[in-house]
Amino acid sequence: MKVVFVLLLGIGISQGAPPIQGKAGQPVVTDAQLDHWLKVWQKRLALEDWQISAQLVRSWELKPDTLGNLRWNSSSKMATIRVMSPQDYDLRPSEIPTDIEYTVVHELIHLQLALIPKAPGSKELEERVVNRLGEALFALEKGPHYRPRAAVAHVTTKDKSSEASRSAR
């Protein structure tokens, strides 16, 4: 019996953890929801001239202590937002959708600011500004009961000219 249990456990681990589910066994966040949030906020932030995609990725595909990142190409106006999968969150399932939507907004604000020349050492300042703008926009969207959980983010980027990261809150 122990051998069967260990075998089944090993198979389960090798297949990856099942998606975190909310009520009625539905995934907490779907690709369709992610795409919807992207389109809504892309329009609100006047980024409709960009071709932007968003994808849920596992935590090991992001830099340590980040919940998402943005890569863009200014000349082709193409961008990709990668957001940490609900499977890797340590929040209650009911809190994960709001956090993922906020990460999309955060990365889109970075994209809006991408063409502004940056002074050396200004990334921390940009993160503070992006967090404050994101929180203000989210408070307007979510209403008076929304309480931001964001701390000042620190930057962990590979290529400072084409990637921005949102640190864990």
N, C-alpha and C positions, 0 to 999 in steps of 0.2 A: 504494500500500500504506500509506503514512504517513497518507493522508487517511482510510482505513478505520479505522486504529488510533485516530486522534484522534477520529473520529466515535463509535466504540465506547466509548472512554474517556469522552467527554462524556455519552453515554447512561447509562453506569454511574454516573457521578457524579450526574447529575440524578435517578436512581432511588434514590439513597441507598446507603450501604454495606450489604452483606449482613450479617446478624447474625453476631456472633462465634460460631464453632462449636467444640465440643469433640470428643470421640471420636465416631466414626461419623457425623460431619456434623450432629450434633444441636446446637441452640442451647445456649449456655452456661447461660442462665436463661430459662425460659418464663413466660408469664403464669400458668400453672397452678401452677408452683413458687412464684412470688411470692405467689399467693393462699393456697397451703398454709402458707407461713411466716407469713403474716399471721394466719391462723386459729389456728395452733398457739400463737403468742406472744400473741395477743389473749386466748386462754383462760388461758394461764399468768399473764398480768398482770391477770387479773380485769377485763377490759374488754368482756365479752360483752354488756353493756347498750348498747354503742355500735355504730352501723352504720359500719363502716370499710371503705374501699376502698383499694387500692394499685395504682399504675400505674408502668410503666417509661417514662421520658421522656428525651429527648435533653438533653445537657448545657446547651445554650443555653436550655432552658426552666427551668433552675434558676439561682439566684444564683451568681455566680462563687465558686469554691473550695468548693462544697458538693456532696455526694453524694446529698442527699435533703432533703425538707422535709415539714412537716405543717401542714395547715390544718384547723381544727375549729370547730364551733359547739356550745357547751356546752348551750344550751337544747334543741336538737334531737338532741343526742348523735350527731352525724354528723361524720365526719372523712375526710380524704383524705391518703394518703401518696404522695408522688411520689419515685421513686428513679431515679437515673441509669442509663440503658440500658447494657448490656454493650458496646455498640458504641463507647462513649465512654471506656471504661476503659483505663488504661495498665498494667494488671496482667496477669500470665499468665492465660490462660483458666481454669486450674484454681483460681485464687485468687478469681475474681470471684463465684461463688455465695456463698461465706462472707461476703464483704464486703457483698453486697447483703442477705443475711439479717441481718447485723449492723445495717445501716442501718434495716431494718424494726424491729428491736428498739429501737434508739436512739430512733426517732420515737415508738414506742408508750410508751416510758418518759416522753418529753416529754408525751404525752397524759395519762398517769397523774398527772403533776405539774401539769397545766394549771389545775386549780381552786385551787391554792394561791396566795394573794396574793403578788405579787412586789414586792420593794423596788426602787426605781430603781437601775439599775446592777448588778443581780444576775444578769443573763443569763450572764455569763462563769462565775460560780459554778455556776449551773444546768447549764451545759454540762459542767463538770468532774464534777459529781455524776452526770449522765446517762451520761457516758462510763465512769465507774467502776462504776456499777450494771450497765451493758450488758456491760462486760468481765467482771464477776463472774458474771453470768447465763450468758454465753457460755462461760466457762471451765467452769462446772458442766455445761452441755449438751455441749460438745465434748470434754471430758476433759483430762487433764494435758498433752497435746501441743499444746493450743491456745495460741498466742502472740498476744496483742493487738498490733495495729500502730497503735492510736489514739494520736494526740497530743492534747493539750488543744485542744478545738475552740474556734474563735472564732465569734461570732454575727454573722450578716448577715441580719437580718430586715427585712421591709417593714413589717409591722404587728405590733408586739411582743405585742399581746394575743391574736393568733389565728394566729401562724405561728412555727414553730421550724425551724431548719436545722441539718443536720449538716455540718460542714466537712470538707474533704478531709483524709485522714490521710496 
